């Protein structure tokens, strides 16, 4: 007999002959997710993370289960997992149950050979059969934070690309708006030595006007003594975003390499005379949930600054450029509506910054009386980052358009390289045309980190994360 401290039946004894049936019942009953399915990439991340947990040998599952999951992963047999339904404790139960459903040949599944189909048929097409569960296997598949981490890891990585891109774009806008670089002086940041602040300032210095990379635009007469905060304070604001990203990355590095199952099984090799089964709380998603809420708030601030710089580029009283960055600004609307799009996305992100981990709902008849809501933390973090990519894409398009009105003057060589990258896919705006395709192209460049990779060729080292 085994004791399963689960739900309201916290002290129900399950007979040995029914333990296998219990494993199937756990998986089937927990398949209660709804909503759009996760992307194939996010689901594969979940699979890889779950394999990593089980391989640590604290879950008490059959080794054959791990081997079966590895084979599914290698053959790209990907179960359908609805995105909604987890409260982030006792682990990501519903999403992981849908993953487990595919393991036993039920539900829907995708593979390159078959496309979407019934899991049992997709497995067969890939020379696999449904896994036959043994005691503890079902329970071992569904406890943990792999949904939160699988989705959150993508948000984290894309947030880093956004941060790298915004530093480059801010440097370009500074030059266009006849800004000053003295705010990035090393002495300023040495007396307020936050790591992110110092590194962002150093990066801006490396990209802006210098003896190594002079800017003809920068050398022109300037009209303002002080720059607006969205230019002057980029190290202070983007710097704390960088520090937050580093903090979240530390949490995630620990979390994805941890045993987050329940109960946990400790064998004699860990020092005990016999195996010990402990019901504990490593499944609770508060760590990744809280850190992703921090990430959401931090990266949103990048969008706040980007939208304000965009407004200054479009506003002739601030930029000394044609209104909305287009010739004949009565006949042509130029960047008027892209700015509206940016403002709309930034406003949407503001509403998504409420920390979902501040909420909790008691579930399972009060047994699970505090939960992390980490699934929503992860999904909205990714949504905010995706919105931010488009906000930055619009700003970069506007900056490149503004450069057209500065010609024949040139900015620094690293920034000219970014201009050439954008112009290799997007022509200058001579007269009105649809903006959406161009925004999508540049958003893709930001997502793939191409903006940073372009300027990196001109830098002696990586001043942001070179030693990280």
Beta strands, then each sheet from edge to edge (+ up, - down):
strand 1: 2-3
strand 2: 13-14
strand 3: 34-37
strand 4: 78-79
strand 5: 82-84
strand 6: 108-111
strand 7: 115-118
strand 8: 264-266
strand 9: 276-278
sheet 1: 1+ 2-
sheet 2: 3+ 5-
sheet 3: 4+ 6- 7+
sheet 4: 8+ 9-
end
